[in-house]
Amino acid sequence: MIEDSAPSGIDSVPPPPPGSSPSQIVEHYLDGYEQHFKRARRTVKRRASGVTVAASILTGAVAVLGSISAVLATDWWSGGLAVATTLASAAVTVLLAWNDHFHHRELWMQRSTVLAQINELRRSFAARTTRPWYKRGSDRAEASAALDGLGEILRQDLETWITIQSR
């Protein structure tokens, strides 16, 4: 049974086509998880950047609007700017709470780490499979070692994700 989405937000990779060789199976899973982590990394990076920029802009707007409302003498302008200042301040609070809840920056860094680990696993698997036949294990043994490495990376990812989300 294929799970739609893991708790950490990384989707399961569907099984490889029937009849795939051990090397094709490893490549299938490495490609699949690499794509998932690239997408997840890009998403949390964009969110972390967006929250930081939006919160900075709105915080600056609160200060500017507060100063302008103090300078203006008419009630209409003062009231309107006071409402705008309050709205901008509320938006900053919501953005910061949202970011604090989902930990976008930490997830971006974590997803980058996992992606680097998957790339390292891919390189080491490729290097092992291109060695002369007398210096390497069987295709099954090499594939099994690579899949064990991928399993460990995914276990560490889930543990780290749980740690980040439980803060």
C-alpha positions in Angstrom: 0.0 0.0 0.0 1.4 3.4 -1.0 1.0 6.1 1.6 0.0 9.5 0.2 2.3 11.6 2.4 4.6 10.7 5.2 4.4 12.7 8.5 7.4 14.8 7.5 5.6 15.9 4.3 7.7 13.8 2.0 5.6 11.6 -0.2 6.4 7.9 -0.6 8.1 6.9 -3.9 6.0 4.4 -5.8 7.6 1.0 -6.3 9.9 0.5 -9.4 8.6 -1.3 -12.5 8.4 -5.1 -12.2 11.5 -6.8 -13.5 13.9 -4.0 -12.6 17.5 -4.9 -11.8 18.9 -4.1 -8.4 20.8 -1.1 -9.8 17.6 0.2 -11.5 15.7 -0.2 -8.2 18.3 1.8 -6.3 18.3 4.5 -9.0 14.5 4.6 -9.0 14.3 5.3 -5.3 17.3 7.7 -5.2 15.7 9.7 -8.1 12.3 9.7 -6.5 13.4 10.8 -3.0 15.9 13.3 -4.5 13.0 14.9 -6.4 10.8 14.9 -3.3 13.4 16.6 -1.1 14.3 19.1 -3.8 10.7 20.2 -4.0 10.3 20.2 -0.2 13.5 22.2 0.2 12.4 24.7 -2.4 9.0 25.1 -0.8 10.3 25.7 2.8 13.1 28.0 1.5 10.5 30.1 -0.4 8.3 30.3 2.7 11.1 31.1 5.1 12.3 33.9 2.8 8.7 35.2 2.2 7.9 35.4 5.9 11.2 37.2 6.7 10.7 39.7 3.9 7.0 40.3 4.6 7.5 40.6 8.3 10.3 43.2 7.7 8.2 45.2 5.3 5.1 45.2 7.5 7.2 46.1 10.6 8.6 49.0 8.7 5.1 50.0 7.5 3.9 50.0 11.1 6.6 52.4 12.1 6.0 54.7 9.1 2.3 54.7 9.4 2.5 55.3 13.1 4.7 58.4 12.5 2.5 59.7 9.8 -0.6 59.4 11.9 1.0 61.3 14.7 2.0 64.1 12.3 -1.4 64.5 10.6 -3.9 66.7 12.3 -7.2 65.7 10.6 -9.3 63.1 12.2 -10.0 61.2 9.0 -6.3 60.7 8.1 -5.4 59.9 11.7 -8.1 57.3 12.0 -7.3 55.7 8.7 -3.6 55.5 9.4 -4.3 54.1 12.9 -6.4 51.3 11.4 -3.7 50.6 8.7 -1.0 50.5 11.4 -3.1 48.1 13.5 -3.7 45.9 10.4 0.0 45.8 9.5 1.0 45.0 13.1 -1.6 42.2 13.2 -0.2 40.8 9.9 3.3 40.8 11.3 2.1 38.9 14.3 0.3 36.3 12.2 3.2 35.8 9.9 5.7 35.3 12.7 3.3 32.9 14.5 2.9 30.9 11.3 6.6 30.8 10.8 7.2 29.8 14.4 4.7 27.0 14.1 6.1 25.5 10.9 9.8 26.3 11.4 10.4 27.0 7.7 14.0 28.0 8.1 14.9 25.0 10.1 13.1 22.7 7.6 14.9 24.4 4.7 18.3 23.6 6.4 17.2 20.0 7.2 15.9 19.3 3.7 19.2 20.7 2.3 21.1 18.3 4.5 19.0 15.3 3.5 19.4 16.2 -0.2 23.2 16.4 0.3 23.1 12.9 2.0 21.1 11.5 -0.9 23.5 13.0 -3.4 26.4 11.5 -1.5 24.7 8.1 -1.4 24.1 8.3 -5.2 27.8 9.2 -5.9 29.1 6.4 -3.6 26.7 3.9 -5.2 27.8 4.9 -8.7 31.4 4.7 -7.7 31.0 1.2 -6.2 29.1 -0.1 -9.3 31.8 1.1 -11.7 34.7 -0.6 -9.9 36.2 -3.6 -11.6 34.2 -6.8 -11.0 36.8 -8.3 -8.7 36.7 -5.2 -6.4 33.0 -5.0 -5.8 30.3 -7.1 -4.3 27.4 -8.6 -6.2 24.8 -6.2 -7.7 22.3 -7.4 -5.1 24.7 -6.7 -2.3 25.6 -3.2 -3.6 21.9 -2.4 -4.2 21.0 -3.7 -0.7 23.7 -1.5 0.9 22.5 1.5 -1.0 18.9 0.9 0.0 19.9 0.4 3.6 21.8 3.8 3.4 18.7 5.4 1.9 16.5 3.9 4.7 18.9 5.3 7.3 18.7 8.8 5.7 14.9 8.7 5.7 14.8 7.5 9.4 17.1 10.4 10.4 14.9 12.8 8.4 11.8 11.7 10.2 13.6 12.0 13.6 14.9 15.4 12.8 11.5 16.5 11.5 9.8 15.4 14.7 12.4 17.3 16.7 11.9 20.5 14.7 8.1 20.3 14.8 8.0 19.6 18.6 9.8 22.8 19.5 
